Amino acid sequence: MTSLRILHAADLHLDSPFEGLGAGKAAVRRKEQRELLAALAELAEREQVDLVLLAGDLLDSDGSYAETGEELVRCLRQIQAPVFIAPGNHDCYTPASPYARLRMPDNVHIFRKNAIEAVELPGLQTRVYGAAFTEKTSGPLLRGFRAPRQEGLYQILCLHGEVGSGNSRYDPITPEELADSGLDYAALGHIHKTGGLMRAGRTWYSWPGCPEGRGFDETGEKTVSIVELEGEKCLLRPVCIAQRRYEQLRVDVTGIDPLLAIHTQLPDDTVSDSYRIVLTGETEAAPDLRRLQANLDELFFSLQLKDETRLRRSVWDGVGENSLRGLFLARLKSRFDAAATEQERRGIEQAARWGLAALDNAEEVAVHEDP
């Protein structure tokens, strides 16, 4: 059999709200998401792929912006290879979805039914199977399916679904179903962390994860996949097309100035990325997060600071004072001594730190949680 080269991507989630960012930076990120489409088209041309498989959740919702739809059509038109889209739970196919309104180029096939169907590509000696979510959830679509084996023909699947979670509401798929499917390669979507190339029986399968992170639950390098099939052999090469990354960095500030500790551990080039820096260790006083934010902001696209340091026992030194501070600390100290677990004690120490910061007019910045 001749070889078959595939570009496999999923979970772009175009027009994500980016609620953790201000309005201006959120708009920048949505624009950059659209630029992923041009990067995909350029990658398809550079790699001279035979087939492009987009396994769902290209769009974050059915309320995507008009310019996003226009850019999607423009970039797909630039791709010379056949393109298959299997809508997922975020961009499910309905009569009101963007997919139904957009005038797609002739090289694009969108699966529209919540049942597996096949498209023949005689010139590539390939048959592509796929299905669509037609609402926000889907039952198991691969259950009972088997592609008829045909010598000299690649059997390929493009599908949004969740492997290994039998109770999933998002097209649960089992390795056993993949092994029994008769497929050569299953291009899957839905899971945002890449799983690498796997095999069940004679069927190779993978999900590429999301091509660019959107929050601190999607940290590190993100990729799409170039997949090469040659007979029963399969190779997968991850390719990064992202402009930015989300990263988390834990910094122990025990016995050192927090700003110096952060600079010591930071990589050289962070200006394009979004970082969450978590301060840990023991300190004599609460770190001045506002000072740190002011000194570090320009080093990142966006920065969140989170304080998980613990005050040394000296936090209770003022317990005997005849003052508001002393009364405040005495009440917390009694709760600290009565606490049953270390977690409770840490929580009480945190409350003492915030309270002392407020009493000293040193405002504590603590609202830095996941969007």
GIVENCOR-V20918 format. One line per field, one symbol per residue. phi: phi as a letter, one per 40 degrees, with the letter a starting at -180 (. if undefined). psi: psi as a letter, one per 20 degrees, with the letter a starting at -180 (. if undefined). burial: # if it has 24 or more other C-alpha atoms within 12 Angstrom, else .. A space follows every 10 residues. Layout:
phi=???
psi=???
burial=???
//
This chain:
phi=.ccbbbcbaa fcfdgdcfcc bcdccccccc cccccccccc cccccccfcc abbbcgfcbc acbccccccc cccccccccc ccbbbbdbcc bdcbcbcdcc cccccccbbb cbbcacbbbc bdcbfabbba abcbacbacc cccgcaccca dgbcbbbbac abcgbccccb fcbbdccccc cgccabcbbh ccbdbgcbab gcccaabcgc cacbaccbcg cbabbbbbba gccabbbcbc bccbbbbbbc bcbdgacdcc ccccccccbb ccbbbbbbcb hbbcacdccc cccccbdccb cabbbbbbcb ccdcdcccdc ccaddccccc cccccccccc bccccccccc cccccccccc fbcccbcbbc c
psi=qrqpppoprr lhlqkqhlii rrgghhhghh ghghihghhg ghghghilqh qpoolrkhqh rjkqqghggg hggghhhhph qqpppnqbhh lqorijqhhh hqnqrhippp piqlqprqpp mhhjlqppqr rqpjairqao hipiqppppp pjppoqpoqp ropjnhjqjm mppqhghghi hjqgpoorag pipqirprpo cjpqqrpiaq ipqiajjmra pqrrpopopo cjqpqpoqpp jqhrqpqppp pojpjqphgg gghhiprgoj hirpqopopr apqhqpqnhg ggghhigiiq gqppppokrp qriihjhjhi qmrggggghg ghhhhghiph rhggghhhhg hgggghgghj knppojmmrp .
burial=...####### ########.# #.......## ########## #.###.#.## ########## ##.#...##. ###.###### ########## ####..###. .#.#..#### #########. #..####### ########## ##..###... ..######## ###......# #####.#### ########## ########## .######### ######.### #########. ##.###.### ########## ####..###. ##...#...# .######### #########. .##..##.## ########## #...##.... ....#..### .##..#.... .....#.### ######.... ...###.... .
//
